[in-house]
Amino acid sequence: MNHEKIKCIIEAALMVSDKPLSMARILALFEKDIEEPDREMVKAALDQLQEDYKNRGIEVCEVASGYRVQVKSDYAEWVNRLFDEKPPRYSRALLETLAIIAYRQPLTRAEIEDIRGVGVSTTIIKTLQEREWIKVVGHKDVPGRPELLATTKEFLDYFNLKKLSDLPTLAEIKELSQINPDLFDSLKNPEVEGVQDHEQESNRIENDEDVEIHESVAEEFSTEDDKVIPITH
């Protein structure tokens, strides 16, 4: 099977799939073919697709779960006009809680509250779990054995990340006006138990304003070049 046909098959599969396709899943597309391409050939085809889309409104992107075709962020404003549904809105408290989990995972709800300086409502934890952005990964070996929370592969996919190390630096996140800037000074402390001086932070966060984030939500966790939205079917 020639390179061009392999590329076209992969492109078609990515276009119709409603979720990212892993390398294993892409290779499985060719299992019944006599001239089955190997991993290097498939990767070469994916690389070529990325190059082909360089000056297009869409792109092939690799995220935690695999590869997907998505709208480039430069054109998201116009694409979003096709949909009547408004982008979801999340509170500042929810976004701060998610940021803490992302940067300090795994940790308990009590540890999150120590960092924020205020309580974390059950609704926030439930919402993050329903979105499949966080999950319970174990229990801390202390009295009561509280649940340890961590982010998921779905979290990485949603925020256009391949792995946790792709998260922007705290300095980059700190520039976002929607997130309490004092929060990230606390995140830099390696000992949760040592976090202090929460009174000022607590007063700021009590005014829990809603923050709108689009389905690309890269504004919260991605760099400027990573703002994208997946193509949905």
C-alpha positions as CSV (number, residue, x, y, z in Angstrom):
1,M,0.0,0.0,0.0
2,N,1.5,3.3,-1.0
3,H,2.0,6.3,1.3
4,E,-0.7,8.4,-0.3
5,K,-3.4,5.8,0.3
6,I,-2.3,5.2,3.9
7,K,-2.5,9.0,4.5
8,C,-6.0,9.2,2.9
9,I,-7.3,6.3,5.0
10,I,-6.0,7.8,8.2
11,E,-7.4,11.2,7.3
12,A,-10.9,9.7,6.6
13,A,-10.8,7.8,9.9
14,L,-9.8,10.9,11.9
15,M,-12.6,12.9,10.2
16,V,-15.4,10.5,11.2
17,S,-14.1,9.5,14.7
18,D,-15.8,11.3,17.6
19,K,-12.8,10.8,19.8
20,P,-9.0,10.7,19.4
21,L,-7.5,7.6,17.7
22,S,-4.5,6.0,19.4
23,M,-1.7,4.7,17.3
24,A,-2.8,1.1,18.1
25,R,-6.3,1.9,16.9
26,I,-5.0,3.4,13.6
27,L,-2.7,0.4,13.0
28,A,-5.8,-1.8,13.6
29,L,-7.4,-0.2,10.5
30,F,-5.0,-2.1,8.3
31,E,-4.9,-5.5,10.0
32,K,-6.8,-7.2,7.2
33,D,-4.6,-5.7,4.5
34,I,-2.0,-7.9,2.8
35,E,0.4,-4.9,2.7
36,E,-0.1,-3.8,6.3
37,P,1.8,-0.6,7.1
38,D,4.0,-0.6,10.1
39,R,4.1,2.0,12.9
40,E,6.8,4.1,11.1
41,M,4.7,4.3,7.9
42,V,1.6,5.4,9.9
43,K,3.6,8.0,11.8
44,A,5.0,9.3,8.5
45,A,1.5,9.6,7.1
46,L,0.3,11.5,10.3
47,D,3.3,13.8,10.0
48,Q,2.4,14.5,6.4
49,L,-1.2,15.3,7.3
50,Q,0.0,17.8,9.9
51,E,2.1,19.4,7.2
52,D,-0.8,19.4,4.7
53,Y,-3.0,21.2,7.1
54,K,-0.4,23.8,8.0
55,N,-2.2,26.5,6.1
56,R,-5.7,25.2,6.6
57,G,-8.5,26.0,9.1
58,I,-8.1,22.6,10.7
59,E,-5.2,20.6,12.0
60,V,-4.1,17.1,13.1
61,C,-3.2,17.2,16.8
62,E,-1.8,14.6,19.1
63,V,-3.3,14.6,22.6
64,A,-3.2,12.1,25.5
65,S,-5.6,9.6,23.9
66,G,-4.2,9.8,20.4
67,Y,-4.7,11.8,17.3
68,R,-7.6,14.0,16.3
69,V,-8.6,16.6,13.7
70,Q,-9.7,19.8,15.2
71,V,-10.5,23.4,14.3
72,K,-7.6,25.8,14.8
73,S,-8.2,28.4,17.5
74,D,-7.8,31.2,15.1
75,Y,-11.1,30.2,13.5
76,A,-13.0,29.0,16.6
77,E,-15.0,32.2,16.9
78,W,-16.6,31.7,13.5
79,V,-17.1,27.9,13.9
80,N,-18.9,28.5,17.3
81,R,-21.5,30.6,15.5
82,L,-22.8,27.4,14.0
83,F,-24.0,26.2,17.4
84,D,-26.9,27.6,19.4
85,E,-25.6,26.1,22.6
86,K,-23.7,28.6,24.7
87,P,-20.2,27.6,26.0
88,P,-20.3,26.2,29.5
89,R,-19.6,28.5,32.4
90,Y,-17.6,27.5,35.4
91,S,-17.0,29.3,38.7
92,R,-13.6,30.7,39.6
93,A,-13.6,28.3,42.5
94,L,-14.0,25.3,40.2
95,L,-11.2,26.5,37.9
96,E,-8.9,27.1,40.9
97,T,-9.7,23.6,42.3
98,L,-8.9,22.0,38.9
99,A,-5.6,24.0,38.6
100,I,-4.6,22.8,42.1
101,I,-5.3,19.2,41.3
102,A,-3.5,19.4,38.0
103,Y,-0.3,20.8,39.5
104,R,-0.2,19.0,42.9
105,Q,-1.8,15.7,42.2
106,P,-2.5,13.3,43.8
107,L,-4.0,15.1,46.8
108,T,-7.0,15.1,49.1
109,R,-9.9,17.4,49.3
110,A,-8.6,18.7,52.6
111,E,-5.2,19.5,51.0
112,I,-7.0,21.4,48.2
113,E,-8.8,23.4,50.9
114,D,-5.5,24.1,52.6
115,I,-4.1,25.6,49.5
116,R,-7.2,27.6,48.5
117,G,-7.8,28.8,52.1
118,V,-11.5,28.2,51.8
119,G,-13.7,25.1,51.6
120,V,-14.3,23.1,48.4
121,S,-17.9,22.3,47.9
122,T,-19.1,18.8,47.0
123,T,-20.7,20.3,43.9
124,I,-17.3,21.4,42.5
125,I,-15.8,17.9,43.0
126,K,-18.9,16.3,41.5
127,T,-18.9,18.6,38.5
128,L,-15.2,17.8,37.8
129,Q,-15.9,14.1,38.1
130,E,-18.9,14.3,35.9
131,R,-16.8,16.1,33.3
132,E,-14.3,13.2,33.7
133,W,-11.6,15.7,34.4
134,I,-10.7,14.2,37.7
135,K,-11.0,10.8,39.4
136,V,-10.2,9.0,42.6
137,V,-6.8,7.3,42.3
138,G,-6.4,5.9,45.8
139,H,-6.6,6.8,49.5
140,K,-4.1,8.6,51.7
141,D,-2.7,6.5,54.5
142,V,-3.9,8.7,57.3
143,P,-6.9,8.4,59.7
144,G,-10.1,8.3,57.7
145,R,-8.2,7.3,54.5
146,P,-9.4,10.3,52.5
147,E,-9.6,9.9,48.7
148,L,-6.7,11.0,46.6
149,L,-7.8,13.0,43.5
150,A,-5.9,13.3,40.2
151,T,-6.6,14.4,36.7
152,T,-7.6,12.1,33.9
153,K,-6.7,11.4,30.2
154,E,-9.9,13.2,29.4
155,F,-8.6,16.3,31.1
156,L,-5.5,16.2,29.0
157,D,-7.6,15.7,25.8
158,Y,-9.9,18.6,26.6
159,F,-7.1,21.0,27.3
160,N,-5.2,19.9,24.2
161,L,-2.3,18.3,26.1
162,K,-0.4,15.1,25.5
163,K,1.0,14.7,29.0
164,L,1.0,16.5,32.3
165,S,4.5,17.9,31.6
166,D,2.9,19.9,28.8
167,L,1.1,22.1,31.3
168,P,2.2,25.7,31.1
169,T,4.3,27.1,33.9
170,L,2.7,28.6,36.9
171,A,4.0,32.0,35.7
172,E,2.0,31.6,32.5
173,I,-1.2,30.5,34.4
174,K,-0.7,33.4,36.9
175,E,-1.2,35.9,34.1
176,L,-4.8,34.7,33.5
177,S,-7.2,37.3,35.0
178,Q,-9.9,34.7,35.7
179,I,-7.7,32.8,38.2
180,N,-6.8,34.3,41.6
181,P,-3.1,35.2,41.2
182,D,-2.3,34.7,44.9
183,L,-3.3,31.0,44.5
184,F,-0.2,30.1,42.5
185,D,2.2,31.5,45.1
186,S,0.7,28.8,47.4
187,L,1.1,26.1,44.7
188,K,4.8,26.8,44.6
189,N,5.1,25.6,48.3
190,P,6.1,21.9,48.2
191,E,4.5,21.2,51.6
192,V,0.7,21.5,51.7
193,E,0.8,21.6,55.4
194,G,3.1,24.7,55.3
195,V,0.8,26.9,53.3
196,Q,-0.2,30.0,55.4
197,D,-1.5,33.5,55.0
198,H,-4.8,32.5,53.4
199,E,-6.9,35.3,54.9
200,Q,-6.4,37.8,52.0
201,E,-6.8,35.0,49.4
202,S,-10.0,33.8,51.2
203,N,-11.5,37.2,51.0
204,R,-10.8,37.5,47.3
205,I,-12.2,34.1,46.5
206,E,-15.4,34.5,48.5
207,N,-16.7,36.5,45.6
208,D,-17.1,33.4,43.4
209,E,-17.8,35.0,40.0
210,D,-18.7,32.8,37.0
211,V,-16.1,32.5,34.3
212,E,-17.0,31.6,30.8
213,I,-14.8,29.1,29.0
214,H,-15.2,27.8,25.5
215,E,-14.9,24.2,24.5
216,S,-11.4,25.0,23.5
217,V,-10.7,26.2,27.1
218,A,-7.0,26.4,26.2
219,E,-7.2,30.0,27.6
220,E,-7.0,28.4,31.1
221,F,-4.2,25.8,30.7
222,S,-2.7,26.1,27.2
223,T,-0.2,28.4,25.6
224,E,-1.3,30.9,23.0
225,D,-0.3,28.5,20.2
226,D,-2.4,25.6,21.6
227,K,-5.8,27.2,21.5
228,V,-8.0,24.8,19.6
229,I,-11.4,23.1,19.6
230,P,-12.0,19.5,18.6
231,I,-14.3,18.7,15.6
232,T,-17.5,17.1,17.0
233,H,-19.9,14.9,15.1
